[in-house]
Amino acid sequence: MKTSHIIVLAAAGLILAACAKPHPHCYSREMIDARMSAWYNKDNCVGFPNANATNGITIPEHAATWDYVPGVVAKGILDVWQYYQDSAWADAWYLGLAQWADSLDEGELNELVRGGILDDLNCAKVFMGLYEGAKPGGKFENPEKAAFYMAQMRRAAAGLAEHKAKYSIAVEDNEASVNGGWMHKATDNPEKSYWGQMWCDGAYMGPALLAQLLLYGACEETDLGWNDVYTQFEASWPYLWDEEKQLLYHVLFTDVTTNRNGREIYEAGHLYEVPSDQESSTKVYRSEESWGRAAGWYILALVDVMEAYMKGLGLNVECLEQSQLPSAQHFDEMRDYLTKLADGLVARQDPETGCWYQLLAYGPEKCATQGVDDTGSAKYTNVGEGGTQCNYLESSASCLITAALLKGTRLGLINHAEAGKKGFEGIVKQFVRQVPSDEVPSTKEILTITGSCQSAGLSHDRNGTAAYYLIGKDVPIQDNTEGKVLGAYLMAAVEYERACQR
């Protein structure tokens, strides 16, 4: 084992002295109790059952359906539950999510946990947390439920194997590092899908999921292995990382002819060929901007994958020789990616608030005006007729980056506890509000998280310019606790609490 591996394993769990004293505030508990049954998936108020000991069982008016947004919320809730599971007040969260998961139609799950859309597969992470409670020795030990949750994890593994077989990038030049990368969203009709695209978001939805499934032994009936995890970062990093800016671009493209979604952006002049130091005839293009939430997904994916590597190394060092885990070189390359990205993001942290901007390369001086900027259409707006939207501090990116900095530091992979702590305290001050409740009739006021970008992507009518990310048709700012920021907030909160309670 390399010296760096020994250092990482020995350093796991160490936190800087700045957080040595226990913090009296349980931010994660307050937010889950307030919002477990009422949060937003874009414009739709949905939720999970919550067996709160004080209020009885709260059944949401509209139950969450299978989608990556509920998956992110569920993952955040279960991360908090696993840390506080010895406290009786946390039982309600696990039981509510188990009730939701157990009610999912098995036939429908079989259709949803398939290759093609990495986002949908990522929702399977809920079954990992539930399995931890139901497995032998778990707090809610139940062999039948544990078997059910494991079966769903195996379905997700089969879905990733299908995705690998059908939607891996295959270029003529087999030496190109992008070869084997997983397309973020694809169908069997390249003309109508996001063919040849890898998104930063996909790192969290695909390889980070695979790394965790491998640890649970859920991939035994597939050809998936640890090198498939590494391949996804090897395929994307060289084309998305800007060494000068120390930032990642949002999306790479290998197909700008077959697919409309790539072709129209390329023809409009908003894709750029990435120079390669490899002897490769393959042309790879990148999008224009560095989107905050995309970078948040990518850095958290790196941290989660490295955590899985460390657990695998600790469980069975001989796996290295059997190629069941990546080589020592792969381990150090992944850690190098994480270090560079963490340093680059900390350099972009707003010094006043501790948060991060929607567009990471700019401050508030970057603005877009409806009908004036190069979006070219009045439909691209979230600010009203003729309005101007300037770059803004964005909550979901701030939460994801903060969670990654704190968790990465806890694992001994990076050393950014101060930036992470400042980030979370800034999130609470900047984005968390007590507001009148419309979603929960019995509650006069409720906690809400503001300032999150609803959505963003690259397609024939989403060109990836700065103006698009500020006034695009699907990027309105949501102030109503949208699920992507809720899940990310909980992941950041529990890491902050872990740091402050050590």
C-alpha positions as CSV (number, residue, x, y, z in Angstrom):
1,M,0.0,0.0,0.0
2,K,1.3,3.5,-0.8
3,T,2.3,5.8,2.0
4,S,-0.4,8.2,0.9
5,H,-3.0,5.5,1.6
6,I,-1.7,5.0,5.1
7,I,-1.8,8.7,5.8
8,V,-5.4,9.0,4.5
9,L,-6.6,6.1,6.6
10,A,-4.8,7.3,9.7
11,A,-6.2,10.8,9.3
12,A,-9.8,9.8,8.8
13,G,-12.1,11.5,11.3
14,L,-9.6,14.2,12.4
15,I,-11.1,17.8,12.5
16,L,-9.3,21.0,13.1
17,A,-9.4,22.5,16.6
18,A,-11.7,25.3,15.4
19,C,-14.7,23.0,15.8
20,A,-13.6,21.2,19.0
21,K,-16.4,22.4,21.2
22,P,-19.9,20.8,20.7
23,H,-22.3,23.1,19.0
24,P,-25.7,23.4,20.7
25,H,-27.7,23.8,17.4
26,C,-29.0,20.8,15.5
27,Y,-29.6,22.4,12.1
28,S,-30.3,19.1,10.4
29,R,-33.0,18.0,12.9
30,E,-34.8,21.3,12.7
31,M,-34.9,21.2,8.9
32,I,-36.0,17.6,8.6
33,D,-38.8,18.0,11.2
34,A,-40.0,21.1,9.4
35,R,-39.7,19.9,5.8
36,M,-39.7,16.1,5.5
37,S,-43.3,16.1,4.3
38,A,-43.4,19.4,2.4
39,W,-40.7,20.4,-0.1
40,Y,-40.7,21.2,-3.8
41,N,-39.6,19.3,-6.8
42,K,-39.4,22.2,-9.2
43,D,-43.0,23.7,-8.8
44,N,-44.7,20.7,-7.2
45,C,-45.0,20.5,-3.4
46,V,-44.3,16.8,-2.4
47,G,-42.9,15.0,0.6
48,F,-42.3,11.8,2.5
49,P,-44.3,10.3,5.4
50,N,-43.0,11.5,8.8
51,A,-43.8,9.6,11.9
52,N,-42.9,12.5,14.1
53,A,-43.3,11.6,17.8
54,T,-44.8,15.0,18.7
55,N,-47.2,15.4,15.8
56,G,-48.1,11.8,14.9
57,I,-47.7,10.5,11.4
58,T,-47.7,13.3,8.8
59,I,-48.7,12.0,5.3
60,P,-47.8,14.5,2.6
61,E,-50.7,15.7,0.4
62,H,-48.6,14.6,-2.6
63,A,-46.1,11.8,-2.1
64,A,-42.8,12.1,-3.8
65,T,-42.4,9.9,-6.9
66,W,-39.3,8.2,-8.2
67,D,-36.9,10.9,-9.4
68,Y,-33.4,12.0,-8.6
69,V,-34.6,15.0,-6.6
70,P,-36.5,12.9,-4.0
71,G,-33.4,10.6,-4.1
72,V,-31.2,13.5,-3.1
73,V,-33.6,14.5,-0.3
74,A,-33.9,10.9,1.0
75,K,-30.1,10.5,0.9
76,G,-29.7,13.7,3.0
77,I,-32.3,12.5,5.5
78,L,-30.7,9.1,5.8
79,D,-27.2,10.6,6.2
80,V,-28.5,12.5,9.2
81,W,-30.4,9.5,10.6
82,Q,-27.3,7.3,10.4
83,Y,-25.3,9.8,12.5
84,Y,-28.1,10.3,15.1
85,Q,-29.7,6.9,15.0
86,D,-29.0,6.3,18.7
87,S,-31.4,9.1,19.5
88,A,-35.1,8.0,19.6
89,W,-36.2,11.3,18.0
90,A,-34.5,10.3,14.7
91,D,-36.5,7.1,14.3
92,A,-39.4,8.9,12.6
93,W,-37.3,9.8,9.7
94,Y,-36.1,6.3,9.0
95,L,-39.6,4.8,9.4
96,G,-41.2,7.5,7.2
97,L,-38.7,6.8,4.4
98,A,-39.1,3.0,4.8
99,Q,-42.9,3.5,4.5
100,W,-42.4,5.5,1.2
101,A,-39.9,3.0,-0.3
102,D,-42.0,0.0,0.7
103,S,-44.9,1.5,-1.1
104,L,-43.1,1.8,-4.5
105,D,-44.5,-0.5,-7.1
106,E,-42.0,-3.3,-7.8
107,G,-42.8,-3.5,-11.5
108,E,-42.5,0.3,-11.8
109,L,-39.1,0.2,-10.1
110,N,-37.9,-2.4,-12.5
111,E,-38.7,0.1,-15.4
112,L,-37.2,3.1,-13.6
113,V,-33.9,1.5,-12.5
114,R,-32.6,1.1,-16.0
115,G,-29.9,2.5,-18.2
116,G,-30.3,5.7,-20.1
117,I,-30.8,8.3,-17.5
118,L,-28.2,8.4,-14.7
119,D,-30.4,10.8,-12.7
120,D,-33.1,8.1,-12.2
121,L,-30.6,5.5,-11.2
122,N,-29.1,7.7,-8.5
123,C,-32.3,7.6,-6.5
124,A,-31.4,4.0,-5.6
125,K,-29.1,5.4,-2.9
126,V,-32.2,5.5,-0.7
127,F,-32.0,1.7,-0.4
128,M,-28.5,1.8,1.0
129,G,-29.5,3.9,4.0
130,L,-32.6,1.8,4.5
131,Y,-30.6,-1.4,4.3
132,E,-28.3,-0.1,7.1
133,G,-31.3,0.0,9.4
134,A,-32.8,-3.4,8.3
135,K,-29.7,-5.5,8.0
136,P,-28.6,-8.0,10.7
137,G,-27.7,-5.9,13.8
138,G,-29.4,-2.8,12.4
139,K,-31.6,-0.7,14.6
140,F,-34.7,-1.9,12.7
141,E,-33.5,-5.4,11.9
142,N,-35.8,-7.0,9.4
143,P,-34.5,-9.8,7.1
144,E,-37.4,-9.5,4.7
145,K,-37.0,-5.8,4.2
146,A,-33.2,-6.1,4.1
147,A,-33.5,-8.6,1.3
148,F,-35.9,-6.2,-0.5
149,Y,-33.6,-3.3,-0.2
150,M,-30.6,-5.4,-1.4
151,A,-32.7,-6.5,-4.4
152,Q,-33.3,-2.9,-5.4
153,M,-29.6,-2.2,-5.1
154,R,-29.0,-5.1,-7.5
155,R,-31.5,-3.7,-9.9
156,A,-29.7,-0.4,-9.9
157,A,-26.4,-2.2,-10.6
158,A,-28.1,-4.0,-13.5
159,G,-29.3,-0.6,-14.7
160,L,-25.7,0.8,-14.6
161,A,-24.5,-2.3,-16.4
162,E,-27.1,-1.7,-19.1
163,H,-26.0,2.0,-19.3
164,K,-22.4,0.9,-19.7
165,A,-23.2,-1.5,-22.5
166,K,-25.5,0.9,-24.4
167,Y,-24.6,4.4,-23.5
168,S,-20.8,4.5,-23.1
169,I,-19.0,6.9,-25.4
170,A,-17.2,5.0,-28.1
171,V,-15.0,6.9,-30.4
172,E,-12.9,5.8,-33.4
173,D,-9.7,6.5,-31.5
174,N,-9.6,4.0,-28.7
175,E,-6.7,5.8,-27.1
176,A,-8.8,8.9,-26.4
177,S,-9.4,9.1,-22.6
178,V,-13.0,10.0,-23.2
179,N,-13.6,6.5,-24.5
180,G,-15.8,4.6,-22.1
181,G,-17.3,7.6,-20.5
182,W,-21.0,7.3,-19.6
183,M,-23.4,9.7,-21.4
184,H,-25.5,11.6,-18.9
185,K,-28.9,11.1,-20.6
186,A,-29.3,9.0,-23.7
187,T,-31.8,6.9,-25.6
188,D,-31.6,4.5,-28.5
189,N,-32.2,7.4,-30.9
190,P,-29.1,9.6,-30.9
191,E,-30.9,12.4,-32.7
192,K,-33.4,12.9,-29.9
193,S,-31.1,12.4,-26.9
194,Y,-28.1,13.9,-25.2
195,W,-25.9,11.7,-27.3
196,G,-22.1,12.0,-26.6
197,Q,-22.5,14.3,-23.6
198,M,-20.9,13.9,-20.2
199,W,-22.1,16.3,-17.5
200,C,-20.4,17.2,-14.2
201,D,-23.7,16.2,-12.6
202,G,-23.3,12.6,-13.9
203,A,-20.2,12.0,-11.8
204,Y,-22.5,12.0,-8.7
205,M,-25.4,10.2,-10.4
206,G,-23.3,7.4,-12.0
207,P,-19.8,6.4,-10.7
208,A,-20.4,7.6,-7.1
209,L,-23.5,5.3,-7.1
210,L,-21.5,2.5,-8.5
211,A,-18.7,2.8,-5.9
212,Q,-21.2,2.5,-3.1
213,L,-23.0,-0.5,-4.8
214,L,-19.7,-2.3,-5.2
215,L,-19.1,-1.9,-1.4
216,Y,-22.5,-3.5,-0.7
217,G,-21.7,-6.4,-3.0
218,A,-24.7,-5.5,-5.3
219,C,-22.8,-5.8,-8.6
220,E,-21.9,-9.5,-8.4
221,E,-24.1,-10.4,-11.4
222,T,-22.7,-7.7,-13.6
223,D,-19.4,-6.9,-15.3
224,L,-19.0,-3.7,-13.3
225,G,-15.9,-3.1,-11.2
226,W,-13.9,-0.4,-9.6
227,N,-12.1,0.5,-12.8
228,D,-15.4,1.5,-14.3
229,V,-15.7,4.1,-11.5
230,Y,-12.2,5.5,-12.3
231,T,-12.9,5.5,-16.0
232,Q,-15.7,8.0,-15.6
233,F,-13.4,10.6,-14.0
234,E,-10.5,9.8,-16.4
235,A,-12.9,10.3,-19.3
236,S,-14.3,13.7,-18.1
237,W,-11.6,15.5,-16.1
238,P,-9.1,16.3,-18.9
239,Y,-11.8,17.9,-21.0
240,L,-13.8,19.7,-18.3
241,W,-11.0,21.0,-16.0
242,D,-9.5,24.5,-16.8
243,E,-6.0,24.6,-15.2
244,E,-5.9,28.4,-15.5
245,K,-9.3,29.2,-14.0
246,Q,-9.1,26.2,-11.6
247,L,-12.7,25.4,-12.4
248,L,-14.7,22.7,-14.2
249,Y,-16.9,23.5,-17.3
250,H,-20.4,22.0,-17.1
251,V,-20.5,19.6,-20.1
252,L,-18.3,17.9,-22.7
253,F,-19.5,16.9,-26.2
254,T,-18.1,14.2,-28.5
255,D,-20.9,14.4,-31.0
256,V,-21.6,17.8,-32.7
257,T,-23.0,16.4,-35.9
258,T,-25.5,13.5,-35.3
259,N,-27.2,15.0,-32.3
260,R,-29.4,18.1,-32.5
261,N,-28.6,19.0,-28.9
262,G,-24.9,19.3,-29.6
263,R,-25.1,20.4,-33.2
264,E,-27.2,23.5,-32.6
265,I,-25.0,24.8,-29.8
266,Y,-21.9,24.1,-31.8
267,E,-23.3,25.9,-34.9
268,A,-24.2,28.9,-32.7
269,G,-20.6,29.2,-31.6
270,H,-21.0,28.2,-28.0
271,L,-18.9,25.0,-27.9
272,Y,-15.1,25.0,-27.9
273,E,-12.7,22.3,-29.0
274,V,-10.5,21.1,-26.1
275,P,-6.8,20.9,-26.9
276,S,-5.4,17.5,-26.0
277,D,-1.8,16.5,-25.3
278,Q,-2.7,12.9,-26.2
279,E,-2.0,11.5,-29.7
280,S,-5.6,11.3,-30.5
281,S,-7.7,12.1,-33.6
282,T,-10.8,12.5,-31.5
283,K,-12.2,16.0,-31.2
284,V,-13.9,16.8,-27.8
285,Y,-15.7,20.0,-27.1
286,R,-16.7,21.7,-23.9
287,S,-19.5,24.2,-23.0
288,E,-18.8,27.8,-22.1
289,E,-19.4,28.2,-18.4
290,S,-18.7,26.9,-14.9
291,W,-22.0,26.3,-13.2
292,G,-21.9,26.2,-9.4
293,R,-24.2,23.2,-8.8
294,A,-22.4,21.1,-11.4
295,A,-19.1,21.7,-9.7
296,G,-20.8,20.8,-6.4
297,W,-22.0,17.4,-7.8
298,Y,-18.6,16.6,-9.1
299,I,-16.6,17.4,-5.9
300,L,-19.1,15.6,-3.7
301,A,-18.9,12.6,-6.1
302,L,-15.1,12.6,-5.7
303,V,-15.4,12.6,-2.0
304,D,-18.0,9.8,-1.9
305,V,-15.9,7.7,-4.3
306,M,-12.7,8.2,-2.3
307,E,-14.6,7.3,0.9
308,A,-15.7,4.0,-0.8
309,Y,-12.1,3.4,-2.0
310,M,-10.9,3.8,1.5
311,K,-13.5,1.5,3.0
312,G,-12.6,-1.1,0.3
313,L,-8.9,-0.8,1.1
314,G,-9.5,-1.1,4.8
315,L,-11.8,-4.1,4.4
316,N,-9.5,-6.1,2.1
317,V,-6.1,-4.8,1.0
318,E,-5.6,-8.0,-1.1
319,C,-8.3,-6.6,-3.5
320,L,-5.6,-4.4,-5.0
321,E,-3.7,-7.3,-6.3
322,Q,-7.0,-8.9,-7.7
323,S,-7.9,-5.7,-9.6
324,Q,-11.2,-5.5,-7.6
325,L,-10.1,-2.1,-6.4
326,P,-8.3,0.5,-8.6
327,S,-4.5,0.6,-8.6
328,A,-2.6,2.8,-6.2
329,Q,-1.9,5.1,-9.1
330,H,-5.7,5.5,-9.7
331,F,-6.2,6.2,-6.1
332,D,-3.6,9.0,-6.1
333,E,-4.9,10.5,-9.4
334,M,-8.4,10.7,-8.0
335,R,-7.1,12.4,-4.9
336,D,-5.2,14.8,-7.0
337,Y,-8.5,15.7,-8.9
338,L,-10.2,16.3,-5.5
339,T,-7.4,18.5,-4.2
340,K,-7.2,20.7,-7.3
341,L,-11.0,21.1,-7.4
342,A,-11.3,21.8,-3.7
343,D,-8.5,24.4,-3.8
344,G,-10.1,26.0,-6.9
345,L,-13.5,26.3,-5.3
346,V,-12.2,27.6,-2.0
347,A,-10.5,30.4,-4.0
348,R,-13.9,31.3,-5.4
349,Q,-15.7,31.4,-2.1
350,D,-17.3,34.7,-1.4
351,P,-15.2,36.2,1.4
352,E,-18.1,38.1,2.9
353,T,-20.8,35.5,3.1
354,G,-18.8,32.2,2.7
355,C,-21.1,31.1,-0.1
356,W,-20.7,30.5,-3.8
357,Y,-22.1,32.1,-7.0
358,Q,-24.4,30.6,-9.6
359,L,-21.6,31.2,-12.2
360,L,-18.3,30.5,-10.4
361,A,-16.1,32.5,-12.7
362,Y,-17.7,35.8,-12.0
363,G,-19.0,38.0,-9.1
364,P,-22.3,40.0,-9.0
365,E,-21.1,42.2,-11.8
366,K,-22.0,39.6,-14.5
367,C,-25.6,40.4,-15.6
368,A,-28.0,39.4,-18.3
369,T,-31.0,41.3,-19.6
370,Q,-34.0,39.7,-21.3
371,G,-34.1,40.3,-25.0
372,V,-30.7,41.9,-25.1
373,D,-28.2,39.1,-24.4
374,D,-27.3,36.3,-26.8
375,T,-30.1,34.0,-25.7
376,G,-32.1,35.8,-28.5
377,S,-35.6,35.0,-27.2
378,A,-37.9,36.6,-24.7
379,K,-38.9,33.2,-23.4
380,Y,-35.6,33.0,-21.6
381,T,-36.5,34.9,-18.5
382,N,-37.1,34.5,-14.8
383,V,-37.1,38.2,-14.0
384,G,-40.1,39.6,-15.9
385,E,-40.5,41.5,-19.1
386,G,-37.3,43.5,-19.9
387,G,-35.8,42.6,-16.5
388,T,-32.1,42.1,-15.7
389,Q,-30.7,39.3,-13.6
390,C,-27.2,39.5,-12.2
391,N,-25.0,36.7,-11.0
392,Y,-26.1,35.7,-7.5
393,L,-25.1,33.6,-4.5
394,E,-26.8,30.2,-5.1
395,S,-27.8,27.9,-2.2
396,S,-27.6,24.4,-3.7
397,A,-24.1,24.9,-5.0
398,S,-23.0,26.4,-1.7
399,C,-24.5,23.4,0.2
400,L,-22.9,20.7,-2.1
401,I,-19.5,22.4,-2.0
402,T,-19.7,22.9,1.8
403,A,-20.7,19.2,2.3
404,A,-17.8,18.1,0.2
405,L,-15.2,20.3,1.9
406,L,-16.3,19.2,5.4
407,K,-16.6,15.5,4.5
408,G,-13.3,15.5,2.6
409,T,-11.6,17.1,5.5
410,R,-13.2,14.6,8.0
411,L,-11.8,11.7,5.8
412,G,-8.3,13.3,5.8
413,L,-8.4,13.7,2.0
414,I,-8.2,17.6,2.0
415,N,-7.7,20.3,4.6
416,H,-10.5,22.8,4.2
417,A,-12.4,22.7,7.5
418,E,-12.3,26.4,8.0
419,A,-13.8,27.1,4.5
420,G,-16.4,24.4,5.0
421,K,-17.4,25.8,8.4
422,K,-17.6,29.3,7.0
423,G,-19.6,28.0,4.1
424,F,-22.3,26.4,6.3
425,E,-22.6,29.3,8.7
426,G,-23.0,31.5,5.7
427,I,-25.7,29.3,4.2
428,V,-27.7,29.5,7.4
429,K,-27.4,33.3,7.4
430,Q,-27.9,33.8,3.7
431,F,-30.6,31.3,2.8
432,V,-32.5,29.9,5.8
433,R,-35.7,31.8,6.7
434,Q,-38.7,31.3,9.0
435,V,-41.7,32.1,6.9
436,P,-45.6,31.7,7.1
437,S,-46.6,28.2,6.2
438,D,-48.8,27.4,3.2
439,E,-47.7,23.8,2.9
440,V,-48.4,22.5,6.4
441,P,-51.8,23.7,7.6
442,S,-51.2,23.0,11.3
443,T,-48.0,25.1,11.3
444,K,-48.1,28.8,11.4
445,E,-44.4,29.3,10.4
446,I,-42.0,26.9,8.7
447,L,-38.3,26.9,7.9
448,T,-37.5,27.4,4.2
449,I,-34.3,27.5,2.1
450,T,-34.2,30.2,-0.5
451,G,-31.9,31.1,-3.5
452,S,-31.7,27.8,-5.4
453,C,-31.5,27.5,-9.2
454,Q,-34.4,25.3,-10.4
455,S,-32.6,23.5,-13.2
456,A,-30.0,23.8,-15.9
457,G,-28.7,21.8,-18.8
458,L,-27.3,21.9,-22.3
459,S,-29.6,21.2,-25.3
460,H,-30.7,22.7,-28.6
461,D,-32.7,25.4,-26.8
462,R,-30.3,25.8,-23.8
463,N,-27.0,27.1,-25.2
464,G,-24.9,27.2,-22.0
465,T,-24.0,30.9,-22.2
466,A,-23.7,33.0,-19.1
467,A,-27.0,34.6,-20.0
468,Y,-28.7,31.2,-20.2
469,Y,-27.7,30.3,-16.6
470,L,-29.0,33.7,-15.4
471,I,-32.2,34.1,-17.4
472,G,-32.7,30.8,-19.1
473,K,-36.2,29.3,-19.5
474,D,-35.6,26.6,-16.9
475,V,-33.3,28.4,-14.4
476,P,-35.7,30.5,-12.2
477,I,-34.5,31.2,-8.6
478,Q,-36.6,29.2,-6.2
479,D,-37.2,30.4,-2.6
480,N,-39.5,27.6,-1.5
481,T,-37.1,24.8,-0.3
482,E,-36.6,23.0,-3.6
483,G,-35.5,19.4,-3.1
484,K,-32.1,19.7,-4.7
485,V,-31.1,22.3,-2.1
486,L,-32.9,20.5,0.8
487,G,-31.0,17.3,0.3
488,A,-27.7,19.1,-0.2
489,Y,-28.4,21.3,2.9
490,L,-28.9,18.2,5.0
491,M,-25.6,16.6,3.8
492,A,-23.8,19.9,4.7
493,A,-25.5,20.3,8.0
494,V,-24.7,16.8,9.3
495,E,-21.0,17.2,8.3
496,Y,-21.0,20.6,10.1
497,E,-22.5,19.0,13.2
498,R,-20.1,16.1,13.1
499,A,-17.2,18.5,12.9
500,C,-18.5,20.6,15.8
501,Q,-19.4,17.7,18.1
502,R,-16.0,16.1,18.0
